[in-house]
């Protein structure tokens, strides 16, 4: 039982193919480091397959194209909302249905996952951007907390990290193991870029605030 990279792009994550001891080297889960966890990961995947497979397809769909546009962001935002409603809502006895509250709850639960905290995810920007592009709100009526252009692309990358973290958590990985996955996959360079740009923004904002005083 291995991950076939071609089937992965189509959303078919686990299925039986020819025997192999050389998983795709760009795999999200580093089998050499988490080999003992693989049986439980596969069990959890099959346990949740019916509800999780569509969310995984949403996560992978934007990867099939070279261009980025607003619908790519909306697909990931919808997948985050759907994941919460399918797997996380009422888990602690509380019915959370507002999108921003859902994101805040995820960020709180994963506040010790370094790969997530380094993304500096702003739940208000995520919510307001989702609302604008979902309802096509005119620029003159939006809240001002809306990401556009490269900022929207970067926000989408952040949302992908959070969604992937949720999926890995559902498959039974600890928070430490989730960081191991991110640090040993292509996500590491994505998170490094996000963190670097976020720090640049913070430094620039601090500079402007200092000069304005």
N, C-alpha and C positions, 0 to 999 in steps of 0.2 A: 504494500500500500504506500504509494508515494504521491507527491504533488507533481503534476505534469504542467509545465509552464504554459503550453498552448491552451489546455483546458482551464487553467487558472484565469486567463484573460477572458474566457467565456463565462466565468462565474461558477464552473464546476470544480470545486476545490479538492475534494477527496473522492477518488474512485479507483477501481482496480485497473492497473496497467501492467506492463511488463516489469519483471523484477529488476530493481536497481538499488545500488548502494551509493549512488552519487546524486543526491537531490540537487535541484537547480541552485546554483551558487548565489543567486540573488533572492533566495527564499526569505520570507519575513521571519520565520521561526528557525533559528540556528540549531539544526538537529544535532550537531556535534556537541553543543553545550547543554541542550535540553532533551537529550535522547530519552532519558527515563520518564519524561513527562508526555512523550508522544502518544502512548496508548490512551491516556485519559483525555488528551486533546481530541483525538479521533472519536472517542466515545461521546464527548460533549458536542462535537460537530454534528454527529448523526442524531443525537438527542434533540438538538435545536434546529436541525436542517430546514424543516418546513418554513419556519418563521425567519431564519437567519439568512437563507440563501438569497432572497430578494434584496436584502440590505447589502449583502456582499456584491451583488450585481450593480447596485447603485454606486457603491464605492469604486468599482472597477470600470464602470462605463466611461467616465471622463478620461481614463488612461488610454482609450482606444483612438483618440484623436490628437492631432498635433496642435490644434488651435484651442484657445480658451475663450469662453463667453459666459454671460450671466447664467444661462441655464445649467452650466457645469457646477456653479456654486449652489444653485437651488437643489440640484440632485443630492448633493452632500448634506445640505441643511435638512432636506426632507428625510434623508436616511437617519440623521441624528434624532430627529423628532420621532420617527418610527421606531428606532431602537429603544428609546426611552419608554414609549407607550407599550411596546411588546415585552420588554424584559426588565425594566427598572422601576416603572411606576408602581406604587403601592407596595414595593418591596419592603419598605420600613413602616408600612401602615398609613402612609400619607399619599393622598391623591394630588399629584402635581401635573398640571396640564398646560400652564403657560410656558411658551418656548424658552424665554429667558430664565425662568425658574428651573426648567429642565437642565439647561446648560450649566447654571450655577451649581446645581446638585451634582452633576458630573464632575465639574472642576473641584468641588469640595471633596468628593470621594477619591479623586485621583491627585490630590495636592501633594502626595509624596512620590508621584511618578515624575522624575526629573525631566523626562522628554516632553511631558505635557506642560509643566510649569515654565519651561524655557520658551514655549510658544507665545506666552503673554496673551492668552485669549481673552478678549473683551466681550462679555455676553451681550451687552447693550448694542455694540456694533454688529454682532452676529444677528441679533434679533431684528434690528432696524433695517439691515441690508436685506435680510430675508423678506421682510414685509414690503420693502420698496420694489424689489424685483418680482415678487409674487403678484402684487396688486398693481404694478406699473404706476406707482405713485409719482406724480410730476416732481421735478427737481425743486420747484418753488414750495412744495408742500411737505418735503421730507424733513426729518428731524435734525439733519446735520451729522448724525452718527452713522453715516452710510459709506461703505467702502466702494471705491470705483477704480477701474483700470487695474494697475499693478497691485494696488491695495486689496482689491477684491480677489485677485489671484492668490495673494499671500494669505488672505483670510480663509480661502478655500483650502489651502494647504494645511493651515492650522486645524480646520474642522476635520480634515482627513486624519490627522494625527489623533485627535480626540476620539473619532469614530473607531479607528483601528484599535485604540486603547480599550474601548468598550468591548469590542469583539474578542480581543485577547483575554480580557477579564472574564467574559462569559465562557470561554473555552477552558477556564480553570487555572490560568497563569497568575502567579502572585505579582504584586506591583514591582518587586525587584526583577522578576523574570520578564515582565513587560519591558522594562528599561533595557534588559539584555537583548531582547528582540530588536528594539529600535536602534540600539548602538551597534548592532551587527548586521544591519540591512541598509538598503538604499535610503531608508528614512533618516539615517544619521545626517547625511548631507543636506537633506531638506530641512531638518530641524536646526542644523548649524546655520543655514542661510537665514531662516526665520529669526533666530535668536540674534544674529549679527545685525540684521536690518532693524529689529525692534530696539536694540540697544542704541543704534544710531539715531532713531526717532526720539528716544528718551533723552539722549544727550543734546539733540538739537532743540527740543522743547524746553529743556532746562536752561540752555543758553539764551533762548529768546525771552523766557520769563525773567531771567536775571537782567537782561538789557532793558526790559520794559520797566523794571523797578527803578 
